[in-house]
Every structure is written in structure tokens, then in C-alpha cells.
Amino acid sequence: MSSTPGLRALILAGGSGTRLWPRSTDERPKPFLALTGGESLLRETYRRAVALAGAGNVFVSGRASHEPLLVTELPEVPRARLVLEPVRRNTAPAIALAALAASEDSPDAVLAVLPSDQAVRDEPAFLAALDAAAAAARTQDAFVTLGIPPTRPETGFGYMEIEEKREKISLKGERGEALAPVRVVRFVEKPTLARAEEFLAASRGRFLWNAGIFVFRISYLFEEMEKACPEVLEVARRAHAARKAGNLSSFKEIFSSSPSISIDVAVMEKASSVLAVPSACGWSDLGSWEAVFEFRGGTSGGNVLEGPAEAVDGTGNLVLALARPVRVVGLSDVVVVESPGGLLVMRRGASDALRRSVEEGLKR
């Protein structure tokens, strides 16, 4: 599959995944896990990034403490393309720093930001939507995001409300068809169940899930950050200069002084022009064991098993074993996940309680 000329891809490889304990930990978080049953999420994201932009145009943003993991997982990526944060400061500082590195040889390049903790079923449809987003970003002063048509009243995602006017466009080449970009009217925070049900029932698909995937010209990002969050961009520029000069102690000190803020709050929710490309590409954020169960084909009448695992006289179970045999007998709708760092046994649907438990444990 050919890449899109003049495009850079930035993979965000941070994150924690507290709902995915015991496999996801601070030392080895969600992007490094093979949750779809194949490669790690990071490796799958890299493959899509290469298909989109070409192997020489992929940058990776991650934590400095994860550098050994990143190098092992992505040996093809040159060290100079690993833009590592010395401390966590959320996505706005991380994207600004990486965008400065990506703009070194092409200040007006188009950059596609791809989180590495997500999964996609229909990769041709996903790449076709990103092609459409890149084409729009190249010719318009706008941020372009992928919007996922909701399939259920999900309360764990942010939403976007879009204009109702929509039309199909056909893209040349092998990517297939994508919906034309439409204007985003507003971003909506994670809703209540009642509001999520309203969004799902809205006419002509006016509400989309916000997948956190953004495409823009790098120069336009900097223009908008100058207006919306100048302190974040100023710190990123100083940190980039120190990193480029090889002064790692100054780099850490400067970057640590940045405000900790997401790109959504710092820039996207304040931007004058945001477009969305709707994409029914089978996207999932795999944010919980329930989501992993569903993505891997689990149903109330079937089980998802991995490794030396068995489920006897029960259905709707997710059982992930490693070296030891794990047998679930006479139970339905449970999650059993084995890991060197712990063993999880929970009712399917109790991920919020798991998150609270893990976060409380981190505080102790």
C-alpha cells in the first residue's frame, strides 16, 4: 500500500491503562501489549503509520523511562525520531515537542497524530479516512480529526457534534472510499448515559466519538498554539533547542516546567476551525477488558480464550492465561487475566471498580 506524499506521522506511545491491570502497568503500559491477539498495539500502530506516511516519516513520542521498550519494539525507528519526554506533561506539550522535531526539514509538513493504544478492524477504511483528512489539512487552515460513528451509548468517550451536511467522496487509488470532512460544531465531554443515548439517536449521525486522532499542517498548529496556549509552545521550543543541542539536563529542566494539559483542552476546543472525517473503520480504544472481549469477537454466548485456558459450563468469559493452565468452571461473564505481576478475577462490566482499585494502590 503506497504512502501519502508529504505527510509525517507521529505515534503517541504514552498512556497507562489502569482498567487493564494486571497486564498493563506503569513499567509496561497498554501500547506494549498484544491485546488484539496479534502484535502489540504499538507495533500495529507503527505498521499503519508506515502505510500512511512511509517508513522514513514516522516519529514516536514516548516516555524516557520506556526507551528500552520502544527500541526493542520499534528497532526500525532511528533514535533521533524517538522524541522522549523526561517527565509526563500530557499530550499538548508532547505533541508540540514532537512537531518541532518533525518540522526540522519541512516546516509546513502535514502531521498525523496517531495514539498507539487503539485498535482498528478495517485498516483500508481507516487509512482512506486519514488520506481525506490529510488532503483537507493540506489545503485548509483547520485541524482535521477522525470521528467514529457511535455504535452504543458509550459514557467513556468524548463526543463531537458535526454539521448535518455530509456527502461521499471517492478517493483515487487503493484506499477506497471515505466521507468528506465536515465542520465540528463543538466538542462534548464524556456524557451521562442519558445524554449518550440522545447522541446515539440524533438525526443523520450528528454526534461522533472523538478518537483523539488529529491531522494538521505543523505551521498551523504553531499559529493556533500561539493564540491558545503560548506558554506550552514557548516551553516546547526551548526544550527542543536544548534537546537538539544534546543538553539533556537543560532539556529535562525546561520540559518539566511546562503546564500539564491535553491537546484537546489546550488547542482543539478553542480552535476556530475543526473538521471531522467520519470513519466506520471498526475502531476501539481497548480501554477495558470488556472492550478487549468485544474486539476479539466475544459474545454472551461464547468465550474468548488465550493460552492454556479453558471455560467449562459457562459463557461470556474472557480468560487470558500465560504459562499455567487456567480453568474457569461453572461461571459466566467473568474476566480472568494472568500476569507475572498479578492475577485478576472480576465480573465483566466492573472495570471502573478495577480502575479505582489500581489508582488507590498507586497512591499507597
C-alpha positions as CSV (number, residue, x, y, z in Angstrom):
1,M,0.0,0.0,0.0
2,S,1.5,3.3,-1.0
3,S,2.0,6.1,1.4
4,T,0.7,9.7,1.1
5,P,3.4,12.1,-0.2
6,G,4.5,15.0,2.1
7,L,2.9,13.5,5.2
8,R,4.6,12.9,8.6
9,A,3.1,10.5,11.2
10,L,3.5,11.0,15.0
11,I,2.8,8.0,17.2
12,L,1.9,8.8,20.8
13,A,3.3,5.9,22.9
14,G,2.5,7.0,26.4
15,G,-0.6,6.1,28.5
16,S,-1.1,3.7,31.4
17,G,-4.3,1.7,31.0
18,T,-5.4,1.3,34.6
19,R,-8.5,-0.7,33.5
20,L,-6.2,-3.3,32.0
21,W,-4.4,-4.4,35.2
22,P,-2.5,-6.8,35.7
23,R,-1.2,-6.8,32.1
24,S,-0.9,-3.0,31.8
25,T,1.4,-1.4,34.4
26,D,3.3,1.8,34.7
27,E,6.5,-0.1,33.7
28,R,4.9,-1.8,30.7
29,P,1.7,0.1,29.8
30,K,-1.1,-0.6,27.3
31,P,0.7,0.3,24.0
32,F,3.3,-2.5,24.5
33,L,0.6,-5.2,25.0
34,A,-0.7,-7.6,22.3
35,L,-4.4,-7.1,23.2
36,T,-5.9,-7.9,19.8
37,G,-4.3,-11.4,19.8
38,G,-1.5,-10.5,17.4
39,E,1.2,-7.9,17.6
40,S,1.4,-5.2,20.3
41,L,-0.8,-2.2,19.9
42,L,2.3,-0.1,19.3
43,R,3.6,-2.4,16.6
44,E,0.2,-2.3,14.9
45,T,0.1,1.5,15.0
46,Y,3.6,1.7,13.5
47,R,2.6,-0.5,10.6
48,R,-0.4,1.7,9.9
49,A,1.8,4.8,10.2
50,V,4.3,3.4,7.7
51,A,1.5,2.6,5.3
52,L,0.2,6.2,5.7
53,A,3.4,8.2,5.6
54,G,6.3,6.0,4.7
55,A,8.9,4.4,7.0
56,G,11.2,7.5,6.8
57,N,8.5,9.9,8.0
58,V,7.4,8.3,11.3
59,F,8.2,9.9,14.7
60,V,7.4,8.4,18.1
61,S,6.6,10.4,21.3
62,G,7.1,8.4,24.5
63,R,8.4,8.5,28.0
64,A,12.2,8.4,28.5
65,S,11.7,5.6,31.1
66,H,10.3,3.5,28.3
67,E,13.1,4.0,25.9
68,P,14.4,0.3,26.2
69,L,10.9,-0.9,25.4
70,L,10.5,1.4,22.5
71,V,13.8,0.5,21.0
72,T,13.0,-3.2,21.3
73,E,9.5,-2.9,19.9
74,L,10.4,-0.5,17.1
75,P,14.0,-1.2,16.1
76,E,13.5,0.4,12.6
77,V,12.9,3.8,14.0
78,P,16.1,5.9,14.3
79,R,16.9,7.2,17.8
80,A,16.6,10.8,16.5
81,R,12.9,10.1,15.7
82,L,12.2,9.0,19.2
83,V,11.1,12.2,20.9
84,L,11.2,11.2,24.6
85,E,9.6,13.1,27.5
86,P,11.7,13.2,30.6
87,V,8.5,13.7,32.7
88,R,4.8,13.3,31.8
89,R,3.1,16.5,30.8
90,N,0.1,15.2,28.9
91,T,-0.4,15.4,25.1
92,A,-0.2,19.1,24.3
93,P,3.5,19.5,25.3
94,A,4.4,16.1,23.9
95,I,2.8,16.9,20.5
96,A,4.3,20.4,20.4
97,L,7.8,19.0,21.1
98,A,7.5,16.2,18.5
99,A,6.0,18.6,15.9
100,L,9.1,20.8,16.3
101,A,11.3,17.8,15.6
102,A,9.2,16.7,12.6
103,S,9.2,20.3,11.1
104,E,13.0,20.5,11.0
105,D,13.3,19.6,7.3
106,S,9.8,20.7,6.3
107,P,8.2,23.5,8.4
108,D,4.9,23.3,6.5
109,A,4.5,19.5,6.5
110,V,1.2,17.8,7.4
111,L,1.4,15.8,10.6
112,A,-1.0,12.9,11.5
113,V,-1.1,12.2,15.3
114,L,-1.9,8.6,16.0
115,P,-2.4,7.2,19.6
116,S,-0.8,3.8,19.9
117,D,-3.3,2.4,22.4
118,Q,-6.1,1.8,19.9
119,A,-7.2,-0.9,17.5
120,V,-8.8,-0.9,14.1
121,R,-10.6,-3.7,12.3
122,D,-10.9,-2.2,8.8
123,E,-7.4,-0.7,8.1
124,P,-8.1,0.2,4.4
125,A,-11.1,2.3,5.6
126,F,-9.0,3.8,8.4
127,L,-6.2,4.8,6.0
128,A,-8.7,6.2,3.4
129,A,-10.2,8.4,6.1
130,L,-6.7,9.6,7.1
131,D,-5.9,10.3,3.4
132,A,-9.0,12.5,3.2
133,A,-8.0,14.2,6.5
134,A,-4.5,14.9,5.1
135,A,-5.9,16.4,1.9
136,A,-8.1,18.7,3.9
137,A,-5.4,19.7,6.3
138,R,-3.0,20.5,3.4
139,T,-5.4,23.0,1.7
140,Q,-7.3,24.5,4.7
141,D,-6.5,26.3,7.9
142,A,-8.1,23.7,10.1
143,F,-7.4,20.8,12.4
144,V,-8.9,17.6,11.0
145,T,-9.9,14.7,13.2
146,L,-11.3,11.3,12.7
147,G,-14.8,10.8,14.1
148,I,-16.2,7.4,14.9
149,P,-19.9,6.8,14.4
150,P,-21.1,5.6,17.8
151,T,-22.4,2.0,18.0
152,R,-23.6,2.2,21.6
153,P,-24.4,4.9,24.2
154,E,-20.8,5.0,25.5
155,T,-20.1,7.2,28.5
156,G,-16.3,6.7,28.5
157,F,-15.6,8.7,25.3
158,G,-15.7,12.3,24.4
159,Y,-18.0,13.2,21.5
160,M,-18.0,15.8,18.7
161,E,-21.2,17.4,17.2
162,I,-20.9,18.0,13.5
163,E,-22.8,19.8,10.9
164,E,-25.5,17.7,9.3
165,K,-24.4,18.3,5.7
166,R,-22.5,15.2,4.5
167,E,-21.5,13.7,1.2
168,K,-19.5,10.8,-0.1
169,I,-16.2,11.3,-1.9
170,S,-14.2,8.7,-3.8
171,L,-10.5,8.6,-3.2
172,K,-8.2,7.6,-6.0
173,G,-6.0,4.6,-5.6
174,E,-6.4,1.5,-3.4
175,R,-7.6,3.2,-0.2
176,G,-11.2,3.0,-1.1
177,E,-14.0,5.5,-0.1
178,A,-14.1,8.0,2.7
179,L,-16.7,10.5,3.9
180,A,-15.9,14.1,3.1
181,P,-14.7,16.3,6.0
182,V,-17.5,18.1,7.9
183,R,-17.3,21.0,10.3
184,V,-17.2,20.3,14.0
185,V,-19.7,22.4,15.8
186,R,-18.5,21.6,19.3
187,F,-16.7,19.1,21.5
188,V,-18.7,17.4,24.2
189,E,-17.1,15.9,27.4
190,K,-17.8,12.3,28.5
191,P,-21.6,12.3,28.8
192,T,-24.1,10.7,31.2
193,L,-25.8,7.6,30.0
194,A,-29.0,9.6,29.2
195,R,-27.1,12.1,27.1
196,A,-25.1,9.3,25.3
197,E,-28.4,7.7,24.4
198,E,-29.6,11.0,23.0
199,F,-26.4,11.3,20.9
200,L,-26.9,7.8,19.5
201,A,-30.4,8.6,18.5
202,A,-29.6,12.0,16.9
203,S,-30.5,12.5,13.3
204,R,-28.0,11.9,10.4
205,G,-25.2,10.9,12.8
206,R,-24.6,14.4,14.2
207,F,-22.6,13.0,17.1
208,L,-19.3,11.1,16.7
209,W,-16.8,9.6,19.1
210,N,-13.6,11.6,19.4
211,A,-10.9,9.1,18.7
212,G,-8.1,11.6,19.6
213,I,-6.6,11.3,16.1
214,F,-5.7,14.7,14.6
215,V,-4.2,15.8,11.3
216,F,-2.9,19.3,10.6
217,R,-0.2,21.4,9.0
218,I,2.6,21.9,11.5
219,S,2.8,25.6,10.8
220,Y,-1.0,25.9,11.5
221,L,-0.6,24.0,14.9
222,F,2.0,26.6,15.9
223,E,-0.1,29.5,14.9
224,E,-3.1,28.2,16.9
225,M,-0.9,27.4,19.9
226,E,0.5,30.9,19.9
227,K,-3.1,32.1,20.4
228,A,-4.5,29.3,22.6
229,C,-1.6,28.2,24.8
230,P,1.6,30.3,24.1
231,E,3.3,29.1,27.3
232,V,3.1,25.5,26.2
233,L,4.6,26.3,22.8
234,E,7.3,28.6,24.3
235,V,8.5,25.8,26.7
236,A,8.4,23.3,23.9
237,R,10.6,25.5,21.7
238,R,13.2,26.0,24.4
239,A,13.1,22.3,25.3
240,H,13.5,21.4,21.6
241,A,16.6,23.7,21.3
242,A,18.2,22.0,24.3
243,R,17.4,18.5,23.0
244,K,18.8,19.4,19.6
245,A,22.0,20.7,21.2
246,G,22.3,17.5,23.3
247,N,22.0,19.3,26.6
248,L,19.8,16.7,28.3
249,S,19.9,18.2,31.8
250,S,18.6,21.5,30.5
251,F,16.1,19.7,28.3
252,K,14.7,17.9,31.4
253,E,14.5,21.1,33.5
254,I,12.9,23.1,30.7
255,F,10.3,20.5,29.7
256,S,9.4,19.8,33.3
257,S,8.3,23.5,33.6
258,S,5.6,23.0,31.0
259,P,1.9,23.1,32.0
260,S,0.4,19.6,32.0
261,I,-2.6,19.8,29.6
262,S,-4.2,17.7,26.9
263,I,-4.2,18.8,23.2
264,D,-8.0,18.7,23.3
265,V,-8.3,21.2,26.1
266,A,-5.3,23.4,25.2
267,V,-6.0,23.7,21.4
268,M,-8.8,21.8,19.8
269,E,-11.7,23.0,22.0
270,K,-10.5,26.6,21.3
271,A,-9.6,26.3,17.7
272,S,-11.6,28.4,15.1
273,S,-11.8,25.6,12.6
274,V,-12.0,21.9,13.3
275,L,-13.2,19.4,10.7
276,A,-14.0,15.7,11.1
277,V,-13.9,12.8,8.7
278,P,-16.4,10.2,9.8
279,S,-14.9,6.7,9.6
280,A,-16.8,3.5,10.4
281,C,-13.5,1.6,10.5
282,G,-14.1,-0.7,13.4
283,W,-12.2,1.5,15.8
284,S,-11.8,0.6,19.5
285,D,-9.8,2.3,22.2
286,L,-9.5,-1.1,24.0
287,G,-9.8,0.8,27.2
288,S,-11.0,-2.1,29.4
289,W,-11.1,-5.8,29.4
290,E,-14.8,-5.6,28.3
291,A,-13.6,-3.7,25.2
292,V,-10.9,-6.4,24.6
293,F,-13.5,-9.1,24.9
294,E,-15.8,-7.4,22.3
295,F,-13.0,-6.6,19.9
296,R,-11.8,-10.2,19.9
297,G,-15.3,-11.4,19.0
298,G,-16.6,-12.2,22.4
299,T,-20.4,-12.6,22.9
300,S,-22.8,-13.5,25.7
301,G,-22.9,-17.0,24.1
302,G,-19.2,-17.5,23.6
303,N,-15.9,-17.3,25.3
304,V,-12.6,-15.6,24.4
305,L,-9.6,-17.8,25.5
306,E,-5.9,-17.3,25.2
307,G,-3.0,-19.5,26.2
308,P,-3.7,-22.7,28.2
309,A,-7.2,-21.5,29.2
310,E,-10.5,-23.3,29.4
311,A,-14.1,-22.3,30.2
312,V,-16.4,-25.1,31.2
313,D,-20.1,-24.8,31.6
314,G,-20.1,-21.1,31.2
315,T,-20.2,-18.4,28.5
316,G,-19.3,-14.7,28.1
317,N,-15.9,-15.2,29.7
318,L,-12.6,-13.7,28.8
319,V,-9.8,-15.9,30.1
320,L,-6.2,-15.0,29.2
321,A,-3.6,-17.4,30.5
322,L,0.2,-17.4,30.2
323,A,2.3,-20.4,31.3
324,R,0.0,-22.0,33.8
325,P,-3.3,-23.7,32.8
326,V,-6.3,-21.6,33.9
327,R,-9.7,-23.3,34.0
328,V,-13.0,-21.4,34.7
329,V,-15.8,-23.8,35.6
330,G,-19.5,-23.1,36.1
331,L,-19.1,-19.3,35.7
332,S,-20.3,-16.8,33.1
333,D,-19.5,-13.2,32.3
334,V,-16.2,-13.1,34.2
335,V,-12.7,-11.9,33.3
336,V,-9.7,-13.9,34.4
337,V,-6.3,-12.5,33.4
338,E,-3.0,-14.0,34.4
339,S,0.2,-12.0,34.5
340,P,3.6,-12.2,36.2
341,G,2.7,-9.2,38.3
342,G,-0.7,-10.4,39.5
343,L,-4.0,-12.3,38.8
344,L,-7.3,-10.6,38.0
345,V,-10.7,-12.2,38.6
346,M,-13.6,-9.9,38.1
347,R,-17.2,-9.7,36.8
348,R,-17.3,-8.5,33.3
349,G,-18.5,-4.9,33.5
350,A,-16.7,-4.0,36.7
351,S,-13.8,-2.1,35.0
352,D,-14.5,1.2,36.9
353,A,-14.1,-0.6,40.2
354,L,-10.8,-2.1,38.9
355,R,-9.6,1.3,37.9
356,R,-10.3,2.7,41.3
357,S,-8.6,-0.2,43.0
358,V,-5.5,0.2,40.9
359,E,-5.4,4.0,41.4
360,E,-5.7,3.6,45.1
361,G,-2.9,1.1,45.1
362,L,-0.7,3.6,43.2
363,K,-1.3,6.2,45.9
364,R,-0.2,3.9,48.8
